[in-house]
Amino acid sequence: MSALLKAISLFIFYTLLSYHVIDGYDPLDVSGNVTIQWDIMQEESSTYNADITIYNYQQYRHIEWPPGWSLSWEWQKHEVIWYMQGAEAKERGVCNKTFGSPPPHCCLKKPVIIDLQPGTPLNKQAANCCRGGVLTSMAQDMTKSISHFQMSVGSPAGSADSSGGTNSGVIMPTNFEFGTAGYTCGVAEEVFPPTKMPEDGGRRWVQALQTFRVICTYSQFRAAPAPTCCVSLSAFYSETITLCPDCTCGCQGQPGLSCVKKGDTPPALPKSKDPDYAPPALVNCTAHMCPIHVHWHIKQSYKLYWRVKITIMNLNLRKNYTSWNLAIEHPNLSQMVQSFSFNYKPMTIDRPINDTGLFWGIQYFNNVLMQAGENGNVQSEILLSKVPGTFTFEAGWAFPKRVYFNGENCVMPLPSDFPRLPNE
């Protein structure tokens, strides 16, 4: 295939990818979203108490630290946050004498709420809080895919609204933002009936006065202007190694992109006063310039089984990937026999066939993918059964259709470049 034709094909692929993800639709996780649930538990004339719960309903996309999740909204009237438990506002704002003493926890028109860190004193905690903003994907650990905090909301005494009356009742804020790149939130909608919450080990149930929900969906196109990972391929039956496409995540020398050549010293990390600051990626110089490189190697073929080696390489010099995961779509995953060094779970939710699986690291062994230069790779072999009439090495069938790293769609080589059988 000529270089021009390859360039045109890649352009079309990236264009289709951008249209594919711009609306937040994910073909491997069609119901995936982040839901913010706002339960009104108590209401008085000028204040109300709310329980806020963040649910990560995404099967393989999680929220990492730094910076972790943050949540912001815009009050419609003169509301302030008097008190918080299980989270905190990043800034208090300038609270004048109208608010009295002690001042509110936050009096900003648009507060930004963040999770507390592990080790926070118990008197400041709430259930499912205090993980530094980390939300694990549903498939990896459902128990850590939830975050929760409580707050008391009200207005300064005698504060008047635009109609001349005093603020009372629950008026939901607008312009919700889930402060992790790529997410877009809808409006708050009231849910009927309101949430019931268990007490006393489930023997008693307490119902909220009102329940509102906000749905936030993810778009990789909105999160980053270019892909962040790529896939290369090889097989025992071919001398050809299909590399990641050139300039997959950017090109060397491109404005705004920097990389470190082998043997060079990386530049100093940018300083920031924000303890939750996540520095931009700085990668090893490669033809593809991706922070993450996944390699799929067809290792062996037996009479009844075939073996694949999966290697994930971290080329980012500034980031360790904690609790990483790899989602793979392949028609033979329904016949998975064993994953030797990764955890494995089939992803059958919303899928008519069992052709997609999730791999992630084993705790205390390889669940952290270290940054480049520090043993920055993890690998495992998987064993799959051959299904008579279905299994074949021809036409690239043995290579995956899609690969996602931490929920990011990795760029595959063009099918015309896949390693071929000698007789093809």
C-alpha positions as CSV (number, residue, x, y, z in Angstrom):
1,M,0.0,0.0,0.0
2,S,1.4,3.4,-0.9
3,A,2.3,6.0,1.7
4,L,-0.4,8.3,0.4
5,L,-3.1,5.6,0.6
6,K,-2.0,4.8,4.1
7,A,-2.2,8.4,5.1
8,I,-5.7,8.8,3.6
9,S,-6.8,5.6,5.4
10,L,-5.5,6.8,8.7
11,F,-7.2,10.2,8.2
12,I,-10.6,8.5,7.5
13,F,-10.1,6.2,10.6
14,Y,-9.4,9.2,12.9
15,T,-12.3,11.1,11.5
16,L,-14.7,8.2,12.1
17,L,-13.2,7.7,15.5
18,S,-13.9,11.3,16.5
19,Y,-17.5,11.2,15.2
20,H,-17.9,7.8,17.0
21,V,-17.0,9.0,20.4
22,I,-18.1,12.7,20.4
23,D,-21.5,11.8,21.7
24,G,-20.1,9.6,24.5
25,Y,-21.3,6.4,22.9
26,D,-19.1,3.4,23.7
27,P,-19.8,0.2,21.7
28,L,-18.2,-2.0,24.4
29,D,-20.0,-0.3,27.3
30,V,-23.2,1.3,25.9
31,S,-24.7,2.0,29.4
32,G,-21.5,3.3,30.9
33,N,-21.8,6.7,32.6
34,V,-21.0,8.6,35.9
35,T,-24.2,9.3,37.8
36,I,-24.4,12.0,40.5
37,Q,-27.3,11.3,42.9
38,W,-28.5,14.1,45.1
39,D,-30.8,12.9,48.0
40,I,-32.6,15.5,50.1
41,M,-32.7,14.0,53.6
42,Q,-34.0,16.9,55.7
43,E,-35.5,20.3,54.8
44,E,-36.2,23.4,57.0
45,S,-37.3,26.9,56.1
46,S,-33.9,28.1,54.9
47,T,-31.6,25.0,54.9
48,Y,-31.6,21.4,53.7
49,N,-29.3,18.5,54.2
50,A,-28.2,16.4,51.2
51,D,-26.4,13.2,50.6
52,I,-24.4,13.3,47.4
53,T,-23.3,9.9,45.9
54,I,-21.2,9.5,42.8
55,Y,-21.6,6.2,41.0
56,N,-19.1,5.1,38.3
57,Y,-21.2,2.8,36.2
58,Q,-18.5,2.4,33.6
59,Q,-17.3,-1.2,33.2
60,Y,-13.6,-0.4,32.5
61,R,-13.0,3.3,32.7
62,H,-11.9,4.5,36.1
63,I,-11.0,7.8,37.7
64,E,-7.4,8.0,38.7
65,W,-5.4,10.1,41.2
66,P,-4.0,12.6,40.5
67,P,-6.1,14.6,40.2
68,G,-9.1,12.3,41.1
69,W,-12.7,13.3,40.7
70,S,-14.0,16.8,41.3
71,L,-17.6,18.0,41.1
72,S,-18.9,21.6,40.5
73,W,-22.2,23.2,39.9
74,E,-23.7,26.7,39.8
75,W,-26.2,27.8,42.5
76,Q,-29.4,29.4,41.1
77,K,-30.0,31.8,44.1
78,H,-27.9,32.7,47.2
79,E,-27.1,29.3,48.5
80,V,-24.0,28.5,50.5
81,I,-22.6,25.3,51.9
82,W,-22.6,25.5,55.7
83,Y,-21.1,22.2,56.4
84,M,-19.6,19.2,54.6
85,Q,-18.8,15.6,55.6
86,G,-16.7,13.2,53.4
87,A,-15.5,15.9,51.0
88,E,-14.5,19.5,50.9
89,A,-14.7,22.6,48.7
90,K,-11.4,23.6,47.2
91,E,-12.0,27.2,48.1
92,R,-14.1,28.9,50.8
93,G,-14.6,32.2,48.9
94,V,-15.0,35.6,50.4
95,C,-17.7,35.3,53.0
96,N,-18.8,38.7,54.3
97,K,-20.4,39.6,57.6
98,T,-23.8,38.7,56.3
99,F,-23.0,35.1,56.8
100,G,-22.2,35.5,60.5
101,S,-19.7,33.6,62.5
102,P,-18.4,31.0,62.0
103,P,-18.5,31.5,58.3
104,P,-19.9,28.9,55.9
105,H,-17.7,26.1,54.5
106,C,-18.1,27.6,51.1
107,C,-19.9,30.7,49.8
108,L,-18.9,30.6,46.1
109,K,-21.5,30.8,43.4
110,K,-19.8,27.9,41.7
111,P,-18.1,25.7,44.2
112,V,-15.6,22.9,43.3
113,I,-15.9,19.8,45.5
114,I,-13.1,17.3,45.9
115,D,-12.7,14.0,47.8
116,L,-10.8,13.8,51.0
117,Q,-7.5,11.9,51.2
118,P,-7.0,8.5,52.8
119,G,-6.2,8.9,56.5
120,T,-8.7,11.7,57.1
121,P,-9.9,11.8,60.7
122,L,-13.0,9.7,61.2
123,N,-15.0,12.6,62.4
124,K,-14.7,14.1,58.9
125,Q,-15.4,11.0,57.0
126,A,-18.6,9.6,55.4
127,A,-19.3,6.2,53.9
128,N,-17.3,5.5,50.7
129,C,-15.3,8.6,51.0
130,C,-11.6,9.5,51.3
131,R,-9.8,7.8,48.5
132,G,-8.3,10.9,47.0
133,G,-10.9,11.0,44.2
134,V,-10.3,7.5,42.9
135,L,-13.3,5.7,41.4
136,T,-12.6,2.2,40.3
137,S,-14.3,0.7,37.2
138,M,-17.4,-1.5,37.9
139,A,-15.8,-4.6,36.5
140,Q,-12.6,-4.4,38.5
141,D,-14.0,-3.5,41.9
142,M,-17.6,-2.5,42.3
143,T,-17.1,-1.7,46.0
144,K,-14.7,1.2,45.2
145,S,-16.7,2.6,42.3
146,I,-18.7,4.8,44.6
147,S,-17.9,8.0,46.4
148,H,-20.2,9.8,48.9
149,F,-20.4,13.0,50.9
150,Q,-22.9,15.0,52.9
151,M,-23.6,18.7,53.1
152,S,-25.9,21.2,54.7
153,V,-27.1,23.9,52.2
154,G,-28.7,27.2,53.0
155,S,-28.7,31.0,52.6
156,P,-27.7,33.9,54.8
157,A,-30.4,34.9,57.2
158,G,-32.9,37.2,55.5
159,S,-31.2,36.8,52.1
160,A,-33.7,37.9,49.4
161,D,-34.2,36.4,46.1
162,S,-35.0,38.3,42.9
163,S,-38.7,38.2,43.6
164,G,-38.3,40.0,46.9
165,G,-39.0,36.9,49.1
166,T,-36.5,34.9,51.2
167,N,-34.8,31.7,49.9
168,S,-36.6,28.5,50.9
169,G,-37.1,25.1,49.5
170,V,-34.8,23.0,47.3
171,I,-33.8,24.5,44.0
172,M,-31.3,22.3,42.3
173,P,-28.2,23.9,40.9
174,T,-27.3,24.0,37.2
175,N,-24.2,23.6,35.0
176,F,-22.9,20.5,36.6
177,E,-19.3,19.6,35.7
178,F,-17.5,16.4,36.5
179,G,-14.0,17.7,36.6
180,T,-12.2,14.9,34.8
181,A,-11.3,15.6,31.1
182,G,-13.8,14.2,28.6
183,Y,-17.0,14.2,30.7
184,T,-20.2,16.2,29.9
185,C,-23.0,16.3,32.4
186,G,-26.7,16.7,31.7
187,V,-29.3,18.6,33.9
188,A,-30.6,17.4,37.3
189,E,-33.8,15.4,36.9
190,E,-36.0,14.5,39.8
191,V,-36.5,10.7,40.3
192,F,-39.7,9.1,41.6
193,P,-39.9,7.5,44.0
194,P,-37.1,9.0,46.1
195,T,-34.3,6.8,47.3
196,K,-34.7,4.4,50.2
197,M,-31.7,4.0,52.4
198,P,-31.1,1.1,54.8
199,E,-30.4,1.5,58.5
200,D,-29.7,-0.9,61.4
201,G,-28.3,-3.5,59.1
202,G,-31.2,-3.4,56.7
203,R,-33.9,-3.9,59.3
204,R,-35.1,-0.3,58.9
205,W,-35.4,1.9,55.7
206,V,-35.4,5.7,55.5
207,Q,-36.7,7.4,52.4
208,A,-35.3,10.7,51.1
209,L,-37.6,13.6,50.7
210,Q,-36.5,14.1,47.1
211,T,-34.0,12.5,44.8
212,F,-32.3,14.1,41.8
213,R,-29.9,12.5,39.3
214,V,-27.3,14.0,36.9
215,I,-25.9,11.8,34.2
216,C,-22.3,12.5,32.9
217,T,-21.0,10.7,29.8
218,Y,-17.4,10.4,28.5
219,S,-16.0,11.2,25.1
220,Q,-12.4,10.4,24.3
221,F,-12.5,13.0,21.5
222,R,-13.4,15.7,24.1
223,A,-10.8,14.4,26.6
224,A,-7.8,14.7,24.3
225,P,-7.1,16.0,20.8
226,A,-5.2,12.8,19.8
227,P,-5.2,9.1,20.8
228,T,-3.1,8.1,23.8
229,C,-2.3,4.5,23.1
230,C,-1.5,2.2,20.1
231,V,-1.2,-1.5,19.3
232,S,1.5,-3.5,17.5
233,L,1.2,-7.1,16.3
234,S,3.4,-10.1,15.6
235,A,3.0,-13.9,15.2
236,F,5.2,-16.9,15.3
237,Y,4.4,-17.7,11.7
238,S,5.6,-14.4,10.2
239,E,8.8,-12.5,10.3
240,T,6.8,-9.3,10.0
241,I,6.2,-7.1,13.0
242,T,3.4,-4.7,12.5
243,L,4.4,-1.6,14.4
244,C,2.1,1.1,15.7
245,P,1.2,3.5,12.9
246,D,3.6,6.5,12.6
247,C,2.4,9.7,14.4
248,T,-0.5,7.8,16.1
249,C,-0.4,10.1,19.1
250,G,1.6,13.0,17.6
251,C,4.8,13.5,15.6
252,Q,8.2,14.4,16.9
253,G,8.9,18.1,16.5
254,Q,5.2,18.9,16.5
255,P,4.5,22.2,18.4
256,G,3.4,21.5,22.0
257,L,4.8,18.0,22.0
258,S,8.1,17.0,23.6
259,C,9.8,13.7,24.1
260,V,13.1,12.4,25.6
261,K,15.6,10.5,23.4
262,K,17.3,7.4,24.6
263,G,20.2,8.4,26.9
264,D,19.0,12.0,27.5
265,T,18.1,13.3,30.9
266,P,14.4,14.2,31.2
267,P,13.6,17.9,32.0
268,A,12.6,18.9,35.5
269,L,9.0,18.3,36.5
270,P,6.9,21.6,36.3
271,K,6.2,23.0,39.7
272,S,2.7,23.6,40.9
273,K,1.2,24.8,44.2
274,D,-1.8,22.5,43.6
275,P,-1.2,19.2,45.4
276,D,-3.6,17.4,43.0
277,Y,-1.7,18.6,39.9
278,A,-1.3,16.0,37.2
279,P,1.7,16.9,35.0
280,P,1.4,16.6,31.2
281,A,2.7,13.4,29.7
282,L,6.4,13.3,28.7
283,V,7.2,10.3,26.6
284,N,10.1,8.5,25.2
285,C,10.8,9.5,21.6
286,T,9.1,7.0,19.2
287,A,7.7,7.0,15.7
288,H,4.2,6.8,17.2
289,M,4.7,9.1,20.3
290,C,2.1,7.3,22.4
291,P,2.4,7.1,26.2
292,I,1.0,3.5,26.2
293,H,2.0,0.8,23.7
294,V,0.3,-2.6,23.7
295,H,1.8,-5.5,21.8
296,W,-0.2,-8.7,20.8
297,H,2.0,-11.6,19.9
298,I,0.6,-15.0,18.7
299,K,3.1,-17.2,20.4
300,Q,2.2,-20.8,19.8
301,S,-0.3,-23.1,18.2
302,Y,-1.2,-26.5,19.7
303,K,-3.6,-29.1,18.5
304,L,-6.5,-27.9,20.7
305,Y,-5.3,-24.6,22.0
306,W,-3.4,-21.4,21.0
307,R,-1.3,-19.1,23.1
308,V,-1.0,-15.3,23.0
309,K,1.5,-13.0,24.8
310,I,0.2,-9.6,25.7
311,T,2.7,-6.8,26.7
312,I,1.8,-3.3,27.9
313,M,4.6,-0.8,27.8
314,N,4.4,2.5,29.6
315,L,6.5,5.1,27.7
316,N,5.3,8.0,29.9
317,L,8.2,9.3,32.0
318,R,5.9,11.1,34.5
319,K,3.2,8.6,35.4
320,N,2.6,5.3,37.1
321,Y,-0.7,3.7,36.1
322,T,-2.3,2.3,39.2
323,S,-5.1,-0.3,38.9
324,W,-4.7,-0.2,35.1
325,N,-6.9,-2.3,32.9
326,L,-7.1,-3.6,29.3
327,A,-10.4,-4.3,27.5
328,I,-10.1,-6.5,24.4
329,E,-12.6,-7.5,21.8
330,H,-11.8,-10.8,20.1
331,P,-14.3,-13.5,18.9
332,N,-12.3,-16.3,20.6
333,L,-12.4,-14.8,24.1
334,S,-15.6,-16.9,24.7
335,Q,-13.1,-19.9,24.8
336,M,-10.7,-18.4,27.3
337,V,-8.9,-21.2,29.2
338,Q,-6.4,-19.3,31.4
339,S,-4.8,-15.9,31.9
340,F,-1.4,-16.6,33.5
341,S,-0.4,-13.2,35.0
342,F,-3.4,-10.9,34.7
343,N,-6.8,-11.1,36.2
344,Y,-9.5,-11.7,33.6
345,K,-13.3,-11.1,33.5
346,P,-15.6,-11.5,30.5
347,M,-17.7,-8.5,29.8
348,T,-21.1,-9.8,28.9
349,I,-23.2,-6.8,30.0
350,D,-25.0,-5.2,27.0
351,R,-23.1,-7.6,24.7
352,P,-25.1,-10.2,22.7
353,I,-22.0,-12.5,22.5
354,N,-19.1,-13.2,24.8
355,D,-16.4,-11.6,22.7
356,T,-15.0,-9.0,25.0
357,G,-12.9,-9.4,28.1
358,L,-11.2,-7.2,30.7
359,F,-7.7,-7.8,32.0
360,W,-6.0,-6.1,34.9
361,G,-3.1,-6.6,37.2
362,I,-2.8,-8.9,40.2
363,Q,-2.6,-7.1,43.6
364,Y,0.9,-6.5,44.9
365,F,2.4,-8.2,41.8
366,N,1.7,-6.2,38.6
367,N,-1.3,-4.0,39.4
368,V,0.9,-0.9,39.0
369,L,2.3,-0.1,35.6
370,M,5.5,1.8,36.4
371,Q,6.6,4.8,34.5
372,A,9.1,4.5,31.6
373,G,12.6,3.7,32.8
374,E,11.4,1.9,35.9
375,N,10.5,-1.6,34.6
376,G,7.7,0.1,32.7
377,N,5.9,-2.9,31.4
378,V,3.6,-5.7,32.4
379,Q,2.9,-8.9,30.5
380,S,1.0,-12.1,30.5
381,E,0.2,-15.0,28.3
382,I,-3.3,-16.3,27.7
383,L,-4.5,-19.7,26.5
384,L,-7.6,-20.1,24.3
385,S,-9.4,-23.1,23.0
386,K,-9.6,-23.7,19.2
387,V,-13.2,-24.0,18.1
388,P,-13.5,-26.3,15.0
389,G,-15.0,-24.5,12.1
390,T,-14.3,-21.1,13.6
391,F,-10.6,-20.9,14.5
392,T,-8.2,-19.7,11.8
393,F,-5.0,-17.8,11.5
394,E,-6.0,-16.4,8.1
395,A,-7.0,-12.8,7.3
396,G,-5.9,-11.5,10.7
397,W,-8.7,-13.3,12.6
398,A,-6.4,-14.1,15.5
399,F,-5.7,-10.4,16.2
400,P,-8.0,-8.3,18.3
401,K,-10.7,-6.1,16.8
402,R,-10.5,-3.4,19.5
403,V,-8.1,-2.7,22.4
404,Y,-8.8,-0.2,25.2
405,F,-6.3,0.8,27.9
406,N,-7.9,2.4,30.9
407,G,-10.9,3.1,28.8
408,E,-9.0,4.8,26.0
409,N,-9.5,3.4,22.5
410,C,-6.0,2.3,21.3
411,V,-5.2,2.8,17.6
412,M,-4.9,-0.5,15.7
413,P,-2.7,-1.0,12.6
414,L,-4.5,-1.1,9.3
415,P,-5.7,-4.7,8.5
416,S,-3.7,-4.7,5.3
417,D,-0.5,-4.5,7.4
418,F,-1.3,-7.4,9.7
419,P,1.3,-10.3,9.8
420,R,0.2,-12.8,7.2
421,L,0.5,-16.6,6.9
422,P,3.3,-17.6,4.6
423,N,0.8,-19.0,2.0
424,E,-1.4,-15.9,2.0
